[in-house]
Amino acid sequence: MVVDGGSMRTFDLAQSNSEFAADELARSNIENESVLESILHANPQVLLDETVFIFGRQTSVESGILDLLGLDQYGNLLIFELKIGQSGSGSASEETILSQPQNYAQDLASCTYDRLNDIYQQYREDVASGQWSVSDAATPAQDLASAFEAVFGDTLDPEDFNAAQRIVIVAEQITSQTRQNTRYLLDKGLDMQCAEVQMFESEAAGQTVLGTNTVVDYSLSRVRPERESNPTYPDVARTLAELVSPRLSSVVGTDSSRIVFQDLDGYRPYFASPHPDHPADVRYTLYFRPATWGSVLVAIDYFGDDAGVLDALGQNSDLFAERGFTVKDRSRDRIVVGNWETDSPGVLNDEDFLAEVADEFVKLVETGHEVLVTND
């Protein structure tokens, strides 16, 4: 469904005794596109009628430099093309105001999570250097997946980012021609919206008022991905838990009855150490993803906020490497990883393979305790 909005009018409402008086506010032209970009960058909540996470500004792609780059709640890209004045005027004709962001979307369509995370890392550097006038809250985590979780309160697997590219034309005034062209492209399958952003001066209140209006919109059901559920292997998880539990007792300093695996029916069953000196929120996880990732992993995940835990893991990267593991620059899941590349779920029925995974998992837990448990 396509929805068109009407023209934007803003009023200053005052009450005197029992009477109300509404004075229409005068529009104030936005000085230039850099100012508009800064306003929207600092206030992404005004862009659309949904949560928007900006993770790139003035991002370079093959066909040019896009204004603002964001994510929606589903991990889709949001490409914002900004214009002061009318949408199809000046340097941005009616043709280019729509074609340019389409080129950006095409450039970004094949981007993997790693490429998007690279964009986010550059954005973090720009924010930290003071290049953009936004607070540190604009970059809520060290990596894009963790930042997504912080903003939207939900986790997203790397392969689920960038399922679709959404284009949003933002101008002080969206012309009737831009609306008509956008509706046509919507009908042809492109996910495009148009929004107006205008500034008004309230002389009575002595302040500037910002008004927004989405003039071409669509239902979010249009861009909600129908993801296949992650395959799970509960029997394999239980088999591995039985193989490693007796061997972990001496590592964590307890009897085997307290060796408990969580989420055995999920796609990433994990073990949390009951050792009294082991940091909380550290998980030793099994990732069974041969069909979707082409790999089986044993990993250390961390869902806490103690930077000392991450520092300890990073500072012992050589020790982990000696034992066959890789420490990655991540702050949440798969910080330390042991990996078997395989795209066949059949390998999970191979007893020798499961014995090898069990050995590596025990070694990972042993090394994690060596690094993370303080021996006074």
Order of alpha helices (4+ residues) and beta strands (2+ residues): beta-beta-beta-beta-alpha-beta-beta-beta-alpha-alpha-alpha-beta-alpha-beta-beta-alpha-beta-beta-beta-beta-alpha-alpha-beta-beta-alpha
